[in-house]
Amino acid sequence: MHLFSLTCTDFAAALHQGWGKGMFHAAAIYRHVFKQGNPDLAQVPELAQAGILTQELQSAFNVSSPAIAAMAVQEGVTKIVFSLAGGLRVEAVWIPMPRRTTLCLSSQAGCRMGCAFCRTGALGLLRNLAAEEIVGQVYAVRHGLGRAIDNIVFMGMGEPLDNFDNVAQAIRVLSDQRGLDIPHSHMTISTAGLTDGIRRLGELGWPGLNLAVSLNAADDELRSQLMPVNAIHPLAQLKQALQDYPLRKKGVFFIEYVLLKGVNDSRGHAARLACFLEGLPVRVNVIGCNPGPDCLFESPGEEHCRLFCAWLAGEGLFVRMRSSRGQDINAACGQLGGPAH
Ligand code: SF4
């Protein structure tokens, strides 16, 4: 069993079953590992006093985080390549900002959504990450590299709602106050628009968790070309799922819109986007495409991105233009899955 896949309550149940101990010892171990960042169970003082055989626990509970295979830094943005069992590699990106730091996590090795502008999509789905591999990315960055992490975004490799159960369990572990203690309000799930996943997420009753939708086009024909998932979950279905979603009071959805030159960046596209979003509480984030190697698309450039934002603002939308940091190390949106050079 891997400790990183267990909440403190799950862990207490396992300790009770195997060793007749309960929450007191579970919380002590959990604190030692997750808060103090020390995975050596032999150094938990409460264990020695309780006469529990540390060796037994060490062989019963894995506390290792994924190995860091490579890192690349550009203007503080750090791309971290993890090596997983089976030789697979996934990537996380640590992004320092003036008032907070964000870790962008991977939830799958590769992705089967096949978005036309995304490098990860070109890999296809290699496999889902286990909950402990998702939590392990956070653990390795916070405790292994000693980096502060305020926010988590599931915007790295993979579609998080396509690996629903493992992502949900990882969120339970990450937010456990006796451990890593990252509140739901500091986490964002970003989806390509899997409507059944959005509905399941709503059923979990986590109103604080942020939901972002990667939209990129507001008409079905164009969106299906850019994001094949739209053929199965078309825009009307997506809008209905968002309308039914139990948002918290004054909560908003984050709408991600990657601008692709000559494809989805005209005045008419902005008007259609505004029309689609009518009635939904949203914040729109517009970002220029990051053309990596082999990318079919180009960014329309900063000036046009500003103009597109102005069109949306003119339609009454709250819009922000996002900078795409980390482009030179292939750590920007849509670029994960290639070499860190
Ligand atoms: S943009 Fe996201 S959902 Fe689409 S292929 Fe890339 S990783 Fe998958």
Boltz pocket constraint, residues with backbone or C-beta under 6 A from the ligand:
constraints:
  - pocket:
      binder: B
      contacts: [[A, 110], [A, 111], [A, 112], [A, 113], [A, 114], [A, 115], [A, 118], [A, 119], [A, 120], [A, 121], [A, 122], [A, 156], [A, 157], [A, 158], [A, 159], [A, 191], [A, 192], [A, 214], [A, 334]]
      max_distance: 6.0
